Amino acid sequence: MMGLFNCYVREYSFVKQQQTAIKMYKLVGEERFLLWAVCSIQLQVLCGNGGEKLLLLAEGLLKKHVASHGLHEPEALIVYFSILEQQAKYGDALDILGGKLGSLLMIEVDKLRIQGKLLARAGDYAAAANVYQKILELCGDDWEAFLHYLGCLFEDESSWASETINTPINPPKYVECKLTHLTDEVFDSCVENASAFVQKLQAEASNDSLRNPYLSHLEIERRKCLFRKNNDDNLVEALLQYYSRFGHLACFTSDVEAFLQVLPPEKKMEFLDKLMKNSNSLSVVPTRALGQSITLLKTQELIGSMFNLPVAELEGSAVQMAELYCKNLPLSKDLDPQESMHGEELLSIVCNVLVQLFWRTRDLGYFIEAIMVLEFGLTIRRYTFQYKILLLHLYSYFGALPLAYERYKSLDVKNILMETASHHILPQMLASPLWADLSNLLKDYLKFMDDHFRESADLTFLAYRHRNYSKVIEFVQFKERLQHSNQYLVARVEAPILQLKQSADNIEQEESILESLKCGADFIELSNEIGSKSLTFNEDFQSRPWWTPTTEKNYLLGPFEGISYCPKENLTKEREENVRGFIERKSLLPRMIYLSIQSASVLYKDNSEINGSLADPKISTELKALLERYAKMMGFSLNDAIDVVVGVSRGLKPYEVFGSDVIDWLNFAVFFNAWSLNSHDSGQQGGERTPGSWHVVNSLLENYILGKLRSIGPLIQSPQGDLPILVKLVTEPLAWHGLVIQACVRTFLPSGKKKKKSGSTDQSISLLSNAVRDAIQGLCSVLEEVAKWSQDQIKIPEDNKIDLLVSSLKRNGGAGKVFNILETLASSPNETELGDRISQALRSWSPVDVGRKIVTGQCRVLSEFRRICESKIKSLKTLKQQIAQV
Amino acid sequence: MTTIRRFCCNDLLRFASVNLDHLTETFNMSFYMTYLARWPDYFQVAEGPGNRVMGYIMGKVEGQGESWHGHVTAVTIAPEYRRQRLAKKLMNLLEEISDKIDKAYFVDLFVRASNTPAIKMYEKLGYVIYRRVLRYYSGEEDGLDMRKALSRDVEKKSMIPLKRPIRPDELEYDSI
C-alpha cells in the first residue's frame, strides 16, 4: 500500500493519497499514516480543489488520535498547528502548545515563535509582545522578532500576513505598518515601552557586532516619522549614531535603506552632508577607515543624488575613488587570492559613476573606461562576481555579446540559479544571432526545470517517509511556484521559436519541427490560458546595475532622465502585464507559421485533405481568427490593423505608428499576406488580392530594414544601436515571409499528382508567380545590403578599432582620468607594498587586450549575423532558379 | 539583525547573492531537497531585513555507535555580511542541535586542503584536522576531514588525529 501511496504522490492525486493513507492508518494505527492522510487533506485545500471544510476532517482525525495515542513527532505537532491556524483556531492551538504536547518542541525559541504568532493572530497582542520580548532576550539579533514585537505593541496585524504562491521572493525592505488607528497617547506609550526595551537590549548586548538593538532604535524613530511627520531630525541623528557604530560594515547601506526611504530629499541630503563631515574623523584602523569611506560613497549612491552633480564634480569623485582603491591595495597584500579584497566595492561604484557620465555626455570614452575599470579589477582578483555581472551588462550593451556570455558562464550559473540569475543574459541572447549559445542556454534551463518537476514527487515522498510533514506541503507548493514561473513559460515558447528560426530556410525541416510541436496547437492553448494563469517572478534583480533594473528596462537606451539609482522593488505588477502580453502573442506564432505554410501550400490544390493537414477553408478560417486575435492584442480590429499596415507600406503613415511592437506588426503583415493567398472572404477569390498583400509585406520589410541600415552607425562607435532589432527583423518576419515564399514556389513546381489547371487558374498562377518573383528579388537585395553592412563592419582592421577604443580614453577634456590612475599603478607597482601576487597581476594588465576582446566579440556577432543572411540569400537564389522554370 | 531559522525551498530563490561567490557550490535540486526532507533541522538560514539571505548552513546527522555525528556539508556567507562572525553562529547552532537533540559524539566537515582561510576559521571554532583524504575533490585536490568533539565524547576520542592519510574509498560515509 505504501507503493500505491507513492504512486498517488507521483500523480499529485491528493484525494487518493488521503484514501490510501487512511486505509493504512486503519490497518496498523501508526501516527505517520495518519499524518500522511492529514497532509494529503491539507494539499487538497492549499493546492487542489478541496474546500476549507476538509480541514475540519483533518482536525477531527488528529484530535481523535491524540486522545487515544498522543503525538510523538515534533513535525506532527507543527502540522496540527497549521491545520488549526488555517481555520483561525488560535486558542485551541495555544492550549495544545501549553499542554503536554508542547514539550515535543525541543528548541525553546522555535516554541516561542509559534506561541507569539498564535497569540498575535488571536488578537492577544499584550501577551504576544511579552513572548517576543522573551525571544529577543534569548536572541538579541533577531530582526523579525523585533518587527513582530513592534507589530504587537502597535496592534498591527499586517506583520503576520500569510504567503501565497506569488508572494514576491524579495519583499520590499520597507516594512509596511499600520499606525493610523492609534491615538497620540497610545502611540506615545507604545514607543516609550519599545524604547525602554531596546535600551535594555543595547545595554545587555554582550558584543559590539549585534546590530539588531541599534537598528531597532532606528525602526522606532522611523515609525515616529510615519506617525507624526516631524521626527526627521531624530531619525537623522539615529542614522548618524548607527554609522558611528557600524559605518565600517559592508552591509551598512543595505541595513539603512528602508529608513532613508521615509526621509524627504532635503533631509536625506542633510544626512549625507553630516556623514561627509564625518569623513575627516575616520577610524585609525586602516581597514575600518576604508570601510567607512566606502559606506559614505555607497550612501551617496543610495540616496541617488549623483545625477545632480556637475560632470566635473562627478568625474572628480570617480578619480578620488580610484585613488582610494589604489592607496588601499596594500591592505590586501597578505590575503589569500580567494578571499574578497579590501576596497573591492570601490571599482563597482566607479563603474556606476562612469556609466552615469556616459549617459549624460554620450562620450563613449566613459563607457569604455567603465569596462576597463572592471577588467582591471578582475586582473587583480579574477573571482569578483559583482564585476562580472556589471561587465556582462556593459558588454551586452556594447554589442559584444560573446564576451558578455563568457562572463556569464564564468559565474557558473547552474541548477536553481538558472531560475534566479539567467535574467542577466537571456533577454539579450534571445535578440542575438548566437543561436548555438542561446539554444544551450534554453535547453539547460528547461532541462533543469523539467527534471525538477519530474523528481519533485519522489522528493515529496522522501519527506513523507522521513516524517518531515511540513516539508511535504512546502515541496508541492514550491513545485507549483516554479511551474508558474514567468521565465519558464517564456523559455517554453522561445525554445521552439528558436528552432523554427534556425530551420526557416528549409521548408521541409521547418515542417518536421512544426509536426513535432503538434503544429503549434499546444501553444495556442498556452496563449488561451495565460490571461488567467497566476505567474511567479523568481528572478533576483538585486545584483543588476542601476541603469537596467529589470530585464525590460535599460535607461541607457533613452535620453538622460536624471536618475542614478533605481529601487528594484515593486516592479512586478508592471512586468506581469508585459510578460502575459508577450507570451499570449508569441505563443500564437508556431500555429500561425504552420497555417501560413498550409495556406500557401494548398493554393491551387484540391480542397481535400493533403497529408492529413487541414483542408483549405478551415485553414483560412483559423488563420483569420488568429489574425484577429493578434490584431486585438496590438489594440486594433482586424480591418483597422490591415489599414495600418497598408497605410505604412504606402507611405501614408509613418513607421512610428507601430510603436515598440514593430516586429509584431511586421509578423502580422506576413501572416495577413499568407492568409490573403487563400482567402475567400469578401467574395474575393484566392489570388486576386495577392499582389496587393505581397506588395505590402515586401515594402514594409524592405523600407524598414534599409531605413535601419542607413541610420545605424559603426558598431564600434555606437553601443547597442539597432543591431538587435535588425537581427530580429531578419530572423523573424523576414524568415516567416521566406517560408510563405518557399511554400508558394513548391506548389508551382510540377509534380506527378498535379491536375491540369483551367485557364483562369493559369492566369492566377502567372500573377502570383510574378508577385513571388518580386518578393524573392526584394528580399534578396535587402539581405545583400545587410550582409554587406556586416561585412564592412568586420572588414575594418582590428588595430584601427582597438585604437579607436583606447584613444577615446586619452583625449583631452574627456574620459580617461580614472583609467590613467589605474595605468600609473600598473606601470610601476611597488612590490614591497603590494606583495608578489598583486604586483604580478598588475604587470599582466593590458588595456589593448581588453580592446581586442571587445572587437573580436563584436565581430563574432556580426559574422554570425552575416552567416544567417547569407544562408537566406542562398535559399532565395535557389527559389529564384526554381521559379524561373515555372 | 539576523533571524536564524530553518531553510525553506523559497530560500533557494533568494540565495543567488551568496551562491554566485566562486567558493560556494550550487548543488542540484534533489541534493538540497534531500537534506530538507531528511534533516530539516540541519539546514538553517540567516536572514536579514526584506528576507535577504545573509548566509546558510546545511548538514546532516549520521553514523553508528561512537561514529554517530553531525556533519557540516556547506556553510557560506554573502560577501556583504562577512567578517561579522555569522559563520560561527551558524556552526554553533548545528553543533548544538547535534549535541543536545541528536546526542551525537562529534561534528565533522570536509574542506579543500588549499582553502587556508576556511581552515583557519574552523580551527578558531575548535575543529582539528582529523585526517587528510587524498584526491577527495574531483580526484584532484586533497580534502581535510576536520572534527570537533561534542559533550557525549567526554574523552574527545573522536578528534585524535589519524596518522596516515586515507583514500576516498576508505571513507565510512558519503560525506558530502
Interface residues (C-beta under 8 A of the other chain):
Chain A: M106 I107 C139 D141 D142 W143 E144 A145 F146 E163 I169 N170 P171 P172 K173 V175 S209 R211 N212 L215 L249 A250 C251 S254 D255 A258 D336 Q338 E339 S340 Y383 F385 Q386 I389 L411 D412 V413 K414 N415 I416 L417 E419 T420 A421 F448 D451 H452 E455 S456 L459 T460 L462 A463 H466 N468 S470 K471 E474 F475 Q477 F478 R481 N538 D540 Q542 S543
Chain B: M1 T2 T3 I4 C8 C9 N10 L12 L13 R14 A16 S17 N19 L20 D21 H22 L23 T26 F27 N28 M29 S30 Y32 M33 T34 L36 A37 R38 P40 E47 G48 P49 G50 N51 R52 M54 P79 E80 Y81 R82 Q84 R85 I97 K100 I101 N115 T116 P117
